[in-house]
Amino acid sequence: MAATRALAACALLLGGAVGHAPAQDDVPFITTPDRVTVAMLELAGVTARDHVLDLGSGDGRIVITAAKRFGASGLGVEIVPELVAKSRAHARAAGVEARVEFREQDLFTTDLARATVVTMYLLPEVNLRLRPRLLALAPGTRIVSHDWDMGDWRPDRTLTLDVPDKAIGREKTSQVHLWVVPARLHGLWCAGDVALEVTQRFQRFSATLQPRGAPAPAVVFDGRIDGTQMTTDAGSAAQARLRLDGPADSGTLQLVQMGGAAASHAGRSFRRVHAAAC
């Protein structure tokens, strides 16, 4: 099976076609080089407070390294029984079996909710199938993928590493991509008679602040969402910073900082409304 999976990955990397992956055993198992494993965990900022979930965990090295080197807890899910057994043996040998778990499980049915960091070395179409579930995770959850991105959900950071011992592909380099799950803030928020309309596209936003009946024009500002924080782009005419407190559906969006003509609105607390206007 490992040989078949390796051939499938090689065909993809060399420009061949690989069919739609209906289950995890269509995802090739290719060993992640140790240098890339460490880079993935460092890029995610893994600490002892994290729970790392590796989707398609292979021989278990990412979860084991997260536990042994960074003190994290972790879960690896893998559909091949022999690899799960090997991962458990490696965890015992590394002395981290109390902090990690390996399950024989399909990654598409795995509960992701406990993860603070999700790691992946999967095919592009599998990443896209997982993307809606990843975007639904708690704001601030970090997603790290080896080599493959997630389409038009652009990474927050990408590293390129020289990997002389990489087993697949002509180029002996790897890319490591990081995403931070943004809070879902799209929609209308109100603070009394002041409306804040947020249009969101993944971690990018455009917001319009408009007091009802005010003679002054609306204030429009653009920027990015980092977990639960909204910050305008550098050089923006209207500098603003907002923070989500509580769940996106029932919490408040605090206007922590507001510059320019709308500075008087700093400190307001907005609540989401499901209506046409405030």
C-alpha positions, 0 to 999 in steps of 0.5 A, a space after each residue: 500500500 505504501 508503494 502505491 501511495 508513493 506512486 500516486 504522490 509522484 504522479 501528482 508532483 510530476 504533473 500526472 492526474 490523481 482522481 478525487 480522494 474518497 477516503 484517507 487511504 487515497 492520501 499518499 503516505 510520504 515521510 515528512 523530513 525531520 527538518 520540516 517537522 520541526 519547522 511546521 511546529 515552530 511556525 505554528 508556535 507550538 508550546 506545552 499549552 497546545 493540543 496538536 492534531 495531525 491528520 494522516 499521521 503516518 509514523 507519528 513523528 509530528 505528534 511525537 516531536 510536538 510532545 517531546 520537543 515542545 511539551 504539547 499533547 497530541 493526537 494522530 489519526 491514520 487509516 493504515 493499522 500498521 502505521 498506527 501500531 508503529 506510531 504507538 511503539 515510537 511514542 513509547 520509545 520516546 517516553 511520551 505515550 502519556 501525552 499522545 494518542 494515535 487512532 486508526 481513523 478516517 481523517 474526514 470523520 475525525 472530531 477536530 474541536 479540541 485541536 489548537 494546532 492542526 498539521 497536514 501533509 495531504 493532497 491539495 483536493 483533500 485540503 480543500 475538502 477539509 477547508 470548511 471544517 478547518 474554518 469552523 474551528 475556534 478563532 486563533 487555531 493554527 493550521 500548518 500544511 506541508 507543501 500544499 495550500 488551500 486554494 483561495 484561502 491564502 496562508 498568513 505565512 509561508 516558509 521555503 526550506 531546503 530539504 536535500 533528503 526529500 523523497 518525492 519531486 525534482 525540487 529538493 525544497 519544501 514549503 510550509 504554510 500557516 493559517 490562523 483561523 479567523 473569527 467569523 465576523 461578516 454581517 451587521 453589528 450595532 451599538 445604539 444608533 451606530 452601525 458597523 457593517 463587516 464584509 469578510 473574505 477569510 482573514 481579510 475584511 472591509 468595514 463601514 462605520 455609519 452613525 444613523 442620521 449623521 451628516 458626515 460620510 461613513 467611515 470605511 476601513 480595510 484590514 485583516 482578522 488575526 484570530 479574534 482581532 481586527 486591525 486596519 492595514 498600515 497606511 490606512 486613512 482610518 486606523 482602527 482596532 477591534 476585538 471580539 469578546 465571546 462567541 461571534 453570534 452572541 459576544 461583543 465586538 469592541 472598537 478598541 481604537 479608532 482614529 480620524 473623524 470617527 475617533 469619538 466612537 472608540 470604546 463602543 461595544 457592538 452586537 451582531 444583529 440579524 436585521 436590515 439596519 440598526 
